[in-house]
Amino acid sequence: MENENKKKSQVMTIVGVIVGMLAYILVKQFLFAPPSLDKSLMKIASEINKTCPMMVDSETRLDNTTALPNNVFRYNYTFINGIVDELDV
């Protein structure tokens, strides 16, 4: 009887350790995971856009920024004094 209780106790300890480890991994993964690069880029774009439009130089205005899928960061500029026919796009 005592031997049987000892085995149950050992099994319960092992199960408890495994459940504890799984819980630790899940909590760490979902609650403390670093933000993805896409989310970071969206946050940066939002911060930059608070200051837009902004003159970069006498000819160029930064209108806004956009975070796109696949870690793409786009800057949208306007050439103030540029003549469309003279620009080589």
Secondary structure, DSSP 8 states (H G I E B T S, - for coil): -HHHHHHHHHHHHHHHHHHHHHHHHHHHHHHS----HHHHHHHHHHHHHTT-SEESSSSEEEEEEEEETTTEEEEEEEESS--GGG---
